[in-house]
Amino acid sequence: MIEALHQHARRILIGHADEQLAPFFHIQFKNRDSVLPAPFSGEREKAAFLLALRATLKAFRSEVVNYAGISEAWTAEYDHEPGEADLMPSERETRKECVVVTAGDRRGATLRMWEIIRDGKGAVTDLVEQKAPDRLEGRMHNLMAGD
């Protein structure tokens, strides 16, 4: 499922300057698949969506085979453990624009990310896989944990 989402991102983004990758989650159940658009426009909507998604995965746990989600994101490296006083990745000068795919099942989760490479006119020319962080955290990662 991860590679299918990566190829989807390539089809949408490469060769375009103005395209955006609409975030969504794909849940594979034992007898069907569901695709959930995730067009949150702020932190409050994102939190509400993820709360509902976690509740759905928990309620249908015995039927869920796996899930995967895709979105664009900003990443940045820090030379120390980031704290509340640090700028968010989207605000840092050293930020990188990426496509992020998180996927999981009952056994755990994984994350892969690709840096978005643009030419001088802003068109996306490539998605280059990046090393995922050694310690993975975040609201969208490991959505079936703790159930």
Secondary structure, DSSP 8 states (H G I E B T S, - for coil): -HHHHHHHHHHHHBT-SS-----EEEEEESS-EEEEE----SHHHHHHHHHHHHHHHHHTTTTEEEEEEEEEEEE---SS---TTS--GGGSTT-EEEEEEEEEETTEEEEEEEEEEE-TTS-EEEEEEE---SS--STTS-TTTT-
